[in-house]
Amino acid sequence: MKQIKFFMLEVGLLLIFLCAKCTNSIHGDYRLHISNNSDYNIIPITNPLLVKLGQPYDTYYPDTLLSDKRHFFGIPISKGEKTGLGDIGLPWDSIYKNIMVNDTMSVFIFDAKVLDTYSWEEIRDNYMILKRYDLSLEDLQKLDFTLYYPPTEAMKEMKMYPPYEE
């Protein structure tokens, strides 16, 4: 059952992040929005989308390591842009309750230039992320399903690495 839930989560989140700028579903807008308030392009990736040789790789929270192989394509978000990523037609409370392995989703924020410049081995070994958000459903609801990079003051109590700095 755990493997089925993980597979369903992986497929669902894959659709969310590969269907950038999808239209609203007939049931509502279930996209995860990312607002890039930095001076450079970023790429967000969720932990379940990191896979090893096409097989589910158990790197869901609390495991926050990066996969040993890069098997994903992120959607670049330009500086100053806000993008709604995907919409699989399921409300987030349903995803968290019925599909996710636990109550936390990790979202990694990468500098797009880092992903273009360095090998995945260097990125992984040196943990070259800009930020990692470890988010509960309540966190997403408080943010109205919009994540910000860099994090806003409204996000300061949420789990993230490196920790929030004012």
Protein Blocks (a to p, Z undefined) as FASTA:
>chain_A
ZZmmmmmmmmmmmmmmmmghiacdfkbccbdcdddfbfbdcddddfklpcgehiacdfbc
fbfcdcfbdcbdcddddehiacdedjehiafklmmmmmmmblcdcdddddfklmmmpcfk
lmmmnopafbdcdddfklmmmnoopacddddfklmmpccdddddZZ
